[in-house]
Amino acid sequence: RFERIADDIVDVHLRSPLARTRLPERSTFATSSCGVCGKVSIESLRVRAAPIESAVRVPADVVAALPDALRAQQSVFDCTGGLHAAGLFSPEGNLWVGREDVGRHNAVDKVVGWALAAGRLPATDALLCVSGRLSFEIVQKAIAARVPLVAAVSAPSTAAVDLAREFGVTLCGFVRAGRFNCYTHAHRVC
């Protein structure tokens, strides 16, 4: 039998266990990695762009509220507890779009894809919030979309901080319980 949990989620319950079958072996493998794994040099992955110039100024209380606003729209996470999210916000903290995915990088790709389809790129008036860590790749995607401020509930990597500093991105991490750390370009937070 099956139960519909949401429009695109179905739980299937089997009457009896299926017999285990041995799958054919493959000589290659696929991953859902961020794209950095297996690369010889991080330099070969660096975005080629000018530093972001944006007049955006964001009140500290708006930055502090971003993760809660993002979490409020995570309907699939409510059912599964297993997805990351990314959201694009206005400088006033209004959610423009939020997307969920098993991978936080994929969630960011979905948000940037929405911005492209909506004609909102470059997104120099947007804020990006992610539910997980702030990695080099997340910052690189923000630079490509021209997003001037990125916030996350967890820590940034050293490579993410260095990249954000170089390309003019305001990076806020550990955004929780009304507090956060601003690692780069703090002049955008007022």
HELIX and SHEET records of a PDB file:
HELIX    1   1 ILE A   42  LEU A   45  5                                   4    
HELIX    2   2 ALA A   60  ALA A   72  1                                  13    
HELIX    3   3 SER A   75  THR A   80  1                                   6    
HELIX    4   4 ARG A  104  ALA A  117  1                                  14    
HELIX    5   5 PHE A  136  ALA A  145  1                                  10    
HELIX    6   6 THR A  158  PHE A  167  1                                  10    
HELIX    7   7 ALA A  186  ARG A  188  5                                   3    
SHEET    1   A 2 PHE A   2  ALA A   6  0                                        
SHEET    2   A 2 ILE A   9  VAL A  12 -1                                        
SHEET    1   B 6 LEU A  95  ASP A 101  0                                        
SHEET    2   B 6 HIS A  84  PHE A  89 -1                                        
SHEET    3   B 6 LEU A 127  VAL A 130 -1                                        
SHEET    4   B 6 LEU A 149  ALA A 152  1                                        
SHEET    5   B 6 THR A 170  ARG A 176  1                                        
SHEET    6   B 6 ARG A 179  THR A 184 -1                                        
END                                                                             
